[in-house]
């Protein structure tokens, strides 16, 4: 999973920093980062917060731990990368699920279509944090597809209002839904 994290997850000061940096750059003024260790406006930062001696951030480790615990699968293999994106509100995720058997994308779409608190976006379209998720209480799911060369892979794009719903809760609710209804 790659988690594209909005600055609002880090609080009011981070939101103000993105606004300030954006205004400075648009007005051709020199930029001096204050909250983040480098420019966040019009940029992506390859980690959220400090990383440990193995290169993992606290949020990445927390997401892995919470997903395993909430799914009751302590040995589940999970890879998480959190990226700080220049968005005020709304987290987005790319999720790749590897299954033991071939994934039936039509069945996955049917499950997602009937799920509470999930809004499946039509094939060929995709949701965005600003255009869809902000101020909504649902998780938007789009770009549901199998792997390019692996029938056992499922790829999804998720976006949600990070202030209304927590990152781990969203991922767990979706995983539980897929495990329960596709098993």
C-alpha positions as a printed Julia matrix, in Angstrom:
183×3 Matrix{Float64}:
   0.0     0.0     0.0
   1.17    3.5    -0.76
  -0.56    6.06    1.43
  -0.65    9.62    0.04
  -1.17   11.63    3.21
  -2.72   15.11    3.33
  -0.9    17.7     5.42
  -3.93   18.12    7.71
  -3.04   14.79    9.35
  -0.14   16.67   10.94
  -2.29   19.46   12.31
  -3.12   23.09   11.83
   0.51   24.18   11.66
   1.14   21.88    8.69
  -1.92   23.22    6.87
  -0.67   26.75    7.45
   2.77   25.79    6.18
   1.36   24.45    2.9
  -0.74   27.6     2.45
   2.21   29.88    3.22
   4.6    28.03    0.91
   2.05   28.02   -1.91
   1.48   31.77   -1.6
   5.22   32.47   -1.48
   5.94   30.42   -4.59
   3.0    31.85   -6.56
   4.2    35.34   -5.71
   7.8    34.55   -6.74
   9.09   35.07   -3.2
  11.9    32.99   -1.71
  10.77   29.98    0.24
  12.04   28.92    3.63
  10.49   25.7     5.0
   9.43   25.92    8.63
   7.23   22.97    9.57
   8.43   20.43    7.01
  12.15   19.85    6.47
  11.82   20.96    2.84
   9.36   22.42    0.34
   5.94   20.71    0.45
   4.08   23.08   -1.92
   4.01   21.6    -5.44
   6.16   18.73   -4.2
   5.99   15.21   -2.76
   7.94   14.1     0.3
   8.93   10.44    0.29
   8.18    9.97    3.99
   5.81   11.27    6.63
   7.71   12.21    9.78
  11.04   10.8    10.89
  12.13    7.28    9.99
  13.72    4.69   12.26
  17.08    2.95   11.8
  15.5     0.6     9.23
  14.0     3.47    7.21
  10.37    3.02    8.27
   8.22    5.81    9.67
   6.12    5.47   12.8
   2.92    5.82   10.76
   3.99    3.03    8.39
   4.72    0.69   11.29
   1.45    1.65   13.0
  -0.59    0.93    9.86
   1.01   -2.51    9.47
   0.45   -3.36   13.13
  -3.16   -2.14   13.19
  -4.08   -3.95    9.97
  -2.66   -7.24   11.26
  -4.38   -6.87   14.62
  -7.76   -5.8    13.31
  -7.82   -8.5    10.63
  -6.66  -11.13   13.13
  -3.79  -12.08   10.83
  -0.56  -11.5    12.79
   1.61  -12.99   10.04
  -0.02  -11.14    7.13
   2.64   -9.72    4.82
   2.05   -6.0     4.43
   4.19   -3.34    2.84
   3.32    0.31    3.5
   4.92    3.49    2.22
   3.55    6.84    3.42
   4.12    9.85    1.2
   3.41   13.45    2.23
   1.47   15.14   -0.57
   0.65   18.84   -1.06
  -3.06   18.4    -0.38
  -4.77   20.13    2.53
  -7.41   17.46    3.25
  -8.08   13.97    1.91
  -5.83   10.92    2.0
  -5.48    8.59   -0.99
  -4.1     5.07   -1.24
  -2.91    2.7    -3.89
  -3.52   -0.83   -2.68
  -2.22   -4.02   -4.27
  -3.61   -7.25   -2.85
  -1.99  -10.56   -3.71
  -4.27  -13.59   -3.45
  -3.64  -17.32   -3.52
  -6.12  -17.69   -6.38
  -7.09  -15.63   -9.39
  -9.04  -12.49   -8.51
 -12.52  -12.08   -9.97
 -12.65   -8.31  -10.54
 -16.37   -8.39  -11.34
 -17.05  -10.08   -7.98
 -14.89   -7.51   -6.18
 -16.83   -4.7    -7.86
 -20.14   -6.29   -6.83
 -18.98   -6.5    -3.21
 -17.78   -2.9    -3.24
 -20.99   -1.7    -4.9
 -23.13   -3.15   -2.1
 -20.87   -2.13    0.8
 -21.89    0.45    3.37
 -19.67    3.53    3.56
 -18.04    2.72    0.2
 -18.71    4.55   -3.04
 -17.51    2.62   -6.1
 -16.62    4.95   -8.95
 -17.53    3.83  -12.45
 -14.92    1.95  -14.47
 -12.8     4.31  -16.54
 -13.11    7.04  -13.9
 -11.39    7.59  -10.56
 -12.09    9.59   -7.41
  -9.97   12.45   -6.08
  -9.71   13.86   -2.57
 -10.75   17.39   -3.56
 -13.41   16.51   -6.14
 -15.05   13.65   -4.28
 -13.91   12.8    -0.77
 -13.59   16.05    1.21
 -16.58   16.58    3.54
 -17.9    13.07    2.82
 -18.18   10.13    5.21
 -17.47    7.39    2.68
 -14.41    5.8     1.15
 -14.32    6.28   -2.6
 -12.87    3.37   -4.58
 -11.83    3.46   -8.21
  -9.43    1.95  -10.71
 -10.36   -1.55   -9.56
  -8.37   -3.89  -11.75
  -6.38   -7.07  -11.85
  -2.63   -7.25  -12.2
  -1.06   -6.65  -15.59
   0.61  -10.05  -15.66
  -0.62  -11.63  -12.44
  -4.18  -13.0   -12.2
  -3.8   -13.27   -8.41
  -3.36   -9.51   -7.98
  -6.01   -6.87   -7.3
  -5.23   -3.15   -7.56
  -7.39   -0.38   -6.15
  -7.32    3.39   -5.67
  -8.98    4.72   -2.52
  -9.59    8.25   -1.32
 -11.32    9.6     1.75
 -11.6    12.65    3.97
  -8.82   12.02    6.5
 -10.46   14.29    9.06
 -13.71   12.3     9.01
 -12.27    8.78    8.8
  -8.93    7.39   10.01
  -6.44    5.78    7.65
  -6.26    2.39    9.34
 -10.04    2.22    9.8
 -10.57    2.73    6.08
  -8.07    0.07    5.08
  -9.38   -2.42    7.64
 -13.02   -1.93    6.66
 -12.16   -2.53    3.02
  -9.97   -5.56    3.77
 -12.63   -7.11    6.04
 -15.22   -6.58    3.33
 -13.1    -8.27    0.68
 -12.05  -11.16    2.96
 -15.61  -11.8     4.19
 -17.38  -11.6     0.87
 -14.78  -13.15   -1.43
 -13.59  -16.01    0.78
